[in-house]
């Protein structure tokens, strides 16, 4: 198999020759590999070059993925919109449904829940018309996630419970495990921690049996979160650290940063704010490197809370100003609450200094 360097050279030569087919095939293959390793900036740069030569449906979707993760949802929506028009023009109903799902995901992440449901409902209808049971299950999962975000956990559970038997019928073990994890999260939120743990452990068993290391780490992270919510900090830490090892081993840097944040929260809860701050800053360095602006906002918020708890209000204000700036840039749904926190800490600092906020 050709090395990455060799494939990049093939891509470069095809780019110079304006060979649309080779640019598409090699570029999409590299984008697929890089997305799995959280190399989002590389995917963005490569797809930008690729789209200057050709504008295929597959390249548009990789470009959209990267821009959504890099905190530029409006660009992602534009790319997915272009893809939607393209696949509709060719009558490709399957790709149309997949693209509608992608549009739904971006709107969901923007906090546009009703828009997300509209796209998901269209996707679900097409998958059912086509008899595409796998796509139907994926969309049911996505709809469940929107209802979960809306706080309607019982409704979310209804959709997850529809997805699960389809995945079992198809033998889609990876999808089954993801849905079990989603169901576990709902039961955790409903306060049924025993049932949540049962779902997580079932998901974990499947993921280990099929060698799904990336999602294994996610489930370990979820189990850690369950123990964290029960104030069993040492047990939570054990699961978070196991997840962290896997994420580092597979090069899943976005997940690594998320787990570092969780471990930071453990030490923060223990009162070891110095250790917590070091972990948050380690996560921040990764997120800035990979360009994950929404997660950078969350991490900076955690850092701000440590500064505030330590009485470094000026430092907390500076971080929160960056948080609000990032929220505006990526249209983060927490913009209003983060802005309110900033104003509150500014008022605390003003009171301490004897000045007007």
C-alpha positions in Angstrom: 0.0 0.0 0.0 1.3 3.5 -0.9 2.5 5.6 2.0 0.8 8.9 2.9 3.7 10.8 1.3 3.3 8.9 -1.9 -0.4 9.5 -2.1 0.1 13.2 -1.4 2.6 13.3 -4.3 0.1 11.5 -6.6 -2.6 14.0 -5.5 -0.2 17.0 -6.2 0.6 15.7 -9.7 -3.0 15.0 -10.5 -3.9 18.5 -9.2 -1.3 20.1 -11.5 -2.7 18.0 -14.4 -6.2 18.9 -13.5 -7.1 15.2 -13.4 -10.5 15.3 -11.7 -10.9 11.6 -11.1 -7.5 11.0 -9.4 -7.8 14.2 -7.4 -11.2 13.0 -6.2 -10.2 9.4 -5.4 -6.9 10.1 -3.7 -8.1 13.2 -1.9 -11.2 11.5 -0.5 -9.1 8.5 0.6 -6.7 10.8 2.5 -9.6 12.8 4.0 -11.2 9.7 5.3 -8.0 8.6 7.0 -7.3 12.0 8.4 -10.8 12.6 9.8 -10.3 9.4 12.0 -7.1 10.9 13.4 -8.7 14.3 14.1 -6.6 16.0 11.4 -9.3 18.4 10.7 -7.2 21.2 9.5 -5.4 18.9 7.0 -8.8 17.7 5.7 -10.0 21.3 5.3 -6.8 22.3 3.3 -6.9 19.2 1.2 -10.6 19.4 0.3 -10.2 23.1 -0.6 -7.5 22.1 -3.1 -9.6 19.2 -4.3 -12.7 21.3 -4.8 -10.7 23.8 -6.9 -10.3 20.9 -9.4 -13.6 19.0 -9.1 -16.8 19.3 -7.0 -18.0 15.8 -6.4 -20.6 14.8 -3.8 -18.1 12.9 -1.7 -15.5 15.6 -1.5 -18.2 18.1 -0.6 -19.2 16.0 2.4 -15.6 15.7 3.7 -15.2 19.4 3.3 -18.4 19.9 5.2 -17.4 17.6 8.0 -14.1 19.4 8.5 -15.6 22.9 8.5 -18.4 21.9 10.9 -15.8 20.5 13.4 -13.5 23.5 12.9 -16.3 25.8 14.1 -17.5 27.2 10.8 -21.0 25.8 10.6 -22.3 28.2 8.1 -19.6 27.1 5.6 -20.5 23.5 6.4 -24.2 24.3 5.7 -23.2 25.9 2.3 -21.2 22.9 1.3 -23.9 20.4 2.3 -26.5 22.6 0.5 -24.4 22.4 -2.7 -24.1 18.6 -2.2 -27.8 18.3 -1.7 -28.6 20.1 -5.0 -26.0 18.0 -6.8 -27.4 14.6 -5.6 -31.0 15.7 -6.2 -30.1 16.7 -9.8 -28.7 13.2 -10.4 -31.7 11.5 -8.6 -29.4 9.9 -6.0 -31.9 9.4 -3.2 -29.6 7.6 -0.8 -27.0 10.4 -0.9 -29.8 12.9 -0.6 -30.9 11.3 2.7 -27.3 11.2 4.0 -26.9 14.9 3.1 -30.2 15.7 4.9 -28.8 14.0 7.9 -25.6 16.0 7.7 -27.6 19.3 7.5 -29.6 18.1 10.5 -26.5 17.5 12.5 -25.1 21.0 11.9 -28.4 22.6 12.8 -28.6 20.5 16.0 -25.1 21.6 17.0 -26.2 25.2 16.4 -29.1 24.7 18.7 -31.6 24.9 15.8 -33.5 21.9 17.1 -36.7 22.3 15.0 -34.6 22.8 11.8 -32.7 19.7 12.6 -35.8 17.7 13.1 -37.2 18.9 9.7 -34.1 17.6 7.9 -34.0 14.4 9.9 -37.7 13.7 9.2 -37.0 14.2 5.4 -34.1 11.8 5.6 -36.1 9.2 7.6 -38.8 9.3 5.0 -36.4 8.7 2.1 -34.5 5.9 4.0 -37.9 4.1 4.6 -38.9 4.6 1.0 -35.7 3.0 -0.1 -35.9 0.2 2.4 -32.5 1.4 3.7 -32.8 0.0 7.2 -29.3 1.0 8.2 -29.9 4.6 7.3 -33.3 4.5 9.0 -31.6 3.4 12.3 -28.9 6.1 12.0 -31.6 8.8 11.5 -33.8 7.5 14.3 -30.7 7.8 16.6 -30.2 11.4 15.4 -33.8 12.3 16.1 -33.5 10.8 19.5 -30.5 13.0 20.2 -32.5 16.1 19.3 -35.3 15.2 21.7 -32.7 14.5 24.3 -31.3 18.0 23.8 -34.8 19.4 24.1 -35.1 17.7 27.5 -37.7 15.2 26.3 -35.9 12.1 27.4 -38.8 9.8 27.2 -39.4 10.7 23.6 -35.6 10.3 22.9 -35.8 6.9 24.4 -38.7 6.0 22.1 -36.6 6.7 19.0 -33.5 4.9 20.4 -35.7 1.9 21.1 -36.9 1.9 17.5 -33.3 2.1 16.2 -31.9 -0.7 18.4 -33.9 -3.7 17.0 -33.1 -2.6 13.4 -29.4 -2.6 14.1 -29.7 -6.0 15.8 -31.7 -7.4 12.8 -29.0 -6.1 10.4 -26.2 -7.4 12.6 -24.8 -3.9 12.8 -22.9 -4.4 16.0 -21.2 -1.0 15.9 -24.5 0.8 15.5 -26.1 -1.4 18.2 -23.4 -0.4 20.7 -23.7 3.3 19.9 -27.5 3.1 20.4 -27.0 1.2 23.7 -24.7 4.0 24.9 -27.3 6.6 23.9 -30.0 4.6 25.9 -27.6 4.4 28.8 -27.1 8.2 28.8 -30.9 8.7 28.9 -31.3 6.3 31.9 -28.4 8.1 33.6 -30.3 11.4 33.1 -33.5 9.8 34.4 -31.6 8.8 37.5 -31.6 5.0 36.8 -27.9 4.6 37.1 -28.0 0.8 37.4 -29.8 0.5 34.1 -27.5 3.0 32.5 -24.5 1.1 33.6 -26.0 -2.1 32.2 -26.4 -0.4 28.8 -22.9 0.9 28.9 -21.4 -2.4 29.8 -23.3 -4.1 27.0 -22.1 -1.5 24.5 -18.5 -1.9 25.8 -18.6 -5.7 25.4 -19.7 -5.3 21.8 -17.1 -2.7 21.0 -14.3 -4.8 22.5 -15.5 -7.9 20.6 -15.4 -6.1 17.2 -12.3 -4.1 18.0 -14.0 -0.7 17.8 -11.4 1.2 19.8 -12.7 4.7 19.1 -16.2 4.0 20.3 -14.8 1.8 23.1 -13.1 4.9 24.4 -16.3 6.9 24.2 -18.2 4.3 26.2 -15.4 4.2 28.8 -15.7 7.9 29.0 -19.5 7.6 29.5 -19.0 5.1 32.3 -16.5 7.5 33.9 -19.1 10.2 33.6 -21.7 8.0 35.4 -19.3 7.4 38.3 -18.4 11.1 38.3 -22.1 12.0 38.7 -22.3 9.6 41.7 -19.3 11.4 43.3 -17.3 8.2 43.0 -14.3 10.2 41.8 -11.6 7.5 41.9 -13.7 5.0 39.9 -14.5 7.8 37.4 -10.8 8.6 37.1 -10.0 5.0 36.4 -12.4 4.9 33.4 -11.3 8.3 32.1 -7.7 7.3 32.2 -8.4 4.1 30.4 -10.3 6.1 27.7 -7.4 8.5 27.5 -4.9 5.7 26.8 -7.0 4.4 24.0 -7.6 7.8 22.4 -3.9 8.5 22.5 -3.1 5.1 21.0 -5.5 5.6 18.1 -4.6 9.2 17.5 -8.2 10.5 18.3 -7.1 13.9 19.4 -10.5 15.5 19.8 -11.6 12.7 22.1 -8.3 13.0 23.9 -9.0 16.6 24.7 -12.5 15.8 25.9 -11.2 13.2 28.3 -8.5 15.5 29.5 -11.3 18.0 30.3 -13.1 15.3 32.2 -10.1 14.4 34.2 -9.5 18.1 34.9 -13.0 18.3 36.3 -12.2 15.4 38.7 -9.2 17.2 40.1 -11.2 20.4 40.2 -13.8 18.6 42.3 -11.1 17.3 44.6 -9.9 20.9 45.2 -6.6 20.3 43.3 -7.1 23.3 41.0 -3.5 23.5 40.0 -3.6 20.0 38.5 -7.0 20.7 37.0 -5.7 23.8 35.3 -2.8 21.9 33.8 -5.1 19.3 32.3 -7.4 22.0 30.9 -4.5 23.7 29.4 -3.3 20.5 27.9 -6.7 20.0 26.3 -6.7 23.6 25.1 -3.4 23.1 23.3 -4.8 20.1 21.4 -8.1 21.9 20.5 -6.3 24.9 19.2 -4.0 22.7 17.2 -6.8 20.8 15.6 -9.0 23.9 15.2 -12.0 22.7 17.3 -13.4 26.1 18.2 -16.6 25.0 19.9 -14.7 22.7 22.3 -12.1 25.4 22.8 -14.8 27.6 24.1 -15.9 24.9 26.6 -12.4 24.4 27.8 -11.7 28.1 28.2 -14.8 28.3 30.3 -13.5 25.6 32.6 -10.2 27.5 32.9 -12.1 30.6 33.7 -13.9 28.9 36.5 -10.6 27.8 38.0 -9.2 31.3 37.9 -12.4 32.6 39.5 -12.2 30.0 42.3 -8.6 31.0 42.9 -9.5 34.6 43.2 -7.8 35.6 39.9 -10.9 37.4 38.6 -9.0 39.5 36.0 -7.7 36.2 34.5 -11.2 34.7 34.6 -12.6 37.8 32.8 -10.0 37.5 30.1 -10.8 33.9 29.5 -14.6 34.5 29.5 -14.2 37.3 27.0 -12.5 34.8 24.7 -15.3 32.3 25.4 -18.0 34.7 24.4 -16.0 35.7 21.3 -15.7 32.1 20.3 -19.4 31.5 21.0 -20.3 34.3 18.7 -17.9 33.1 16.0 -19.3 29.5 15.9 -22.9 30.4 16.9 -22.6 28.3 20.1 -26.0 27.7 21.8 -24.4 28.6 25.2 -23.7 32.2 24.1 -26.4 33.8 26.3 -25.5 31.9 29.5 -21.7 32.4 28.9 -22.3 36.1 28.4 -24.2 36.3 31.6 -21.4 34.5 33.4 -18.9 37.0 32.0 -21.0 40.0 33.2 -21.3 38.5 36.6 -17.6 37.9 37.0 -16.9 41.4 35.6 -19.2 42.8 38.4 -17.3 40.7 41.0 -14.0 42.2 39.7 -15.4 45.7 39.7 -16.7 45.3 43.3 -13.2 44.0 44.4 -11.5 46.9 42.7 -14.1 49.5 43.7 -14.8 50.5 40.2 -17.9 50.4 37.9 -18.2 47.1 35.9 
